[in-house]
Amino acid sequence: MATNEWNEYHYLLAASRAYQGEAAEAIAEAMAWLRAKALIARTPGQTSDAAIFVTRTGRRVAAEGSQTFYANERLQGGIHKMIELQVRPQFLIGQYELGVFAAMRAIEVRVRELGGFGDEAVGVDLMNKAFGPTGALTDRGAVKGEQDGTRALFVGAYAVLRNPAGHREVNYDNVTEAAEAVQTASLLMRILDRTEASLSRP
């Protein structure tokens, strides 16, 4: 952007003249990474493969910094599909707190369904009932410490990530923190996958 260079070949040629060996190769690798992440792209209407422009995402990263870009990268793969469907639209429009809220709400809904609880069972109370000593979702084959840990994990995550957004306005100034909260919900959903599989076994 600073040089207004439109030709990738010319850009790398200048780099090879200014730097030698591995330094020039590192710049070439960086250009390849920028293409792979769609921060630069081939210029439409140009016959040369080397004709490039900085994409809208690239200009946004240049203006705002890379934090939002990397946070969204975290959600590009590996997030549980039941979480991703709830969260991705919110993150794309910058509503991170709503994304976290939606992810934890999906956990609550699934816990209620798997445990056979009615709508009156909500929040931390629901998690305690579902994963308590006699809970419908408690793994009877696990040692007591693991049973207690699973209950504490669900209760704690719900209390910290879901409850505040249900009672007051929550703003995630740190988008990385919001993405990690969603990843936490994804982990909880995978634990529920295992729980559902164990419930279905005779």
SULTAGI-V306295 format. One record per residue. RES is the residue in one small letter. PSI is psi in whole degrees, 0 to 359 (* if undefined). D_CENTER is the distance of its C-alpha to the mean C-alpha in whole Angstrom. Layout:
# SULTAGI-V306295
res = {RES;RES}
psi = {PSI;PSI}
d_center = {D_CENTER;D_CENTER}
This chain:
# SULTAGI-V306295
res = {m;a;t;n;e;w;n;e;y;h;y;l;l;a;a;s;r;a;y;q;g;e;a;a;e;a;i;a;e;a;m;a;w;l;r;a;k;a;l;i;a;r;t;p;g;q;t;s;d;a;a;i;f;v;t;r;t;g;r;r;v;a;a;e;g;s;q;t;f;y;a;n;e;r;l;q;g;g;i;h;k;m;i;e;l;q;v;r;p;q;f;l;i;g;q;y;e;l;g;v;f;a;a;m;r;a;i;e;v;r;v;r;e;l;g;g;f;g;d;e;a;v;g;v;d;l;m;n;k;a;f;g;p;t;g;a;l;t;d;r;g;a;v;k;g;e;q;d;g;t;r;a;l;f;v;g;a;y;a;v;l;r;n;p;a;g;h;r;e;v;n;y;d;n;v;t;e;a;a;e;a;v;q;t;a;s;l;l;m;r;i;l;d;r;t;e;a;s;l;s;r;p}
psi = {322;325;346;25;125;352;117;321;313;322;314;329;316;322;321;334;328;330;159;155;233;331;314;321;323;322;320;320;321;320;319;321;318;320;314;327;6;33;335;159;166;138;124;142;352;138;337;132;337;351;123;161;159;125;172;319;318;318;325;318;319;324;321;347;173;356;311;320;311;325;317;328;324;332;5;334;147;350;137;136;328;337;315;317;328;328;319;314;323;320;325;332;9;13;70;319;325;327;315;316;314;321;316;329;322;323;313;316;317;321;316;317;313;325;353;32;153;175;343;341;117;160;217;321;319;314;319;319;318;322;11;182;325;20;150;336;4;133;104;338;349;153;160;322;320;322;314;322;319;316;315;324;312;316;312;316;319;316;322;320;331;313;313;319;340;346;341;167;128;128;123;95;332;104;333;319;320;317;321;329;319;321;326;316;323;319;315;321;325;325;321;330;312;321;316;320;319;327;332;347;142;*}
d_center = {29;32;34;34;34;33;34;32;35;37;34;34;37;38;35;37;40;39;37;38;37;34;33;33;31;28;29;29;26;24;25;24;20;21;22;19;16;18;19;23;25;28;30;31;35;36;37;36;33;33;33;29;28;25;22;21;18;20;22;19;18;21;22;19;18;15;13;11;11;9;7;6;7;4;3;7;8;8;6;10;11;13;9;8;11;11;8;8;12;11;9;11;14;13;13;10;13;13;10;10;13;13;10;13;16;15;15;19;20;19;21;24;24;24;27;29;29;30;28;30;28;25;23;24;27;25;23;27;29;26;26;29;32;33;30;29;26;27;28;32;32;29;31;31;29;26;27;27;24;22;23;23;19;19;21;20;16;17;20;18;14;16;20;20;18;21;24;23;21;18;17;14;16;13;10;9;10;8;4;6;8;6;5;9;10;9;11;14;14;14;17;18;19;21;23;23;25;27;28;29;31;35}
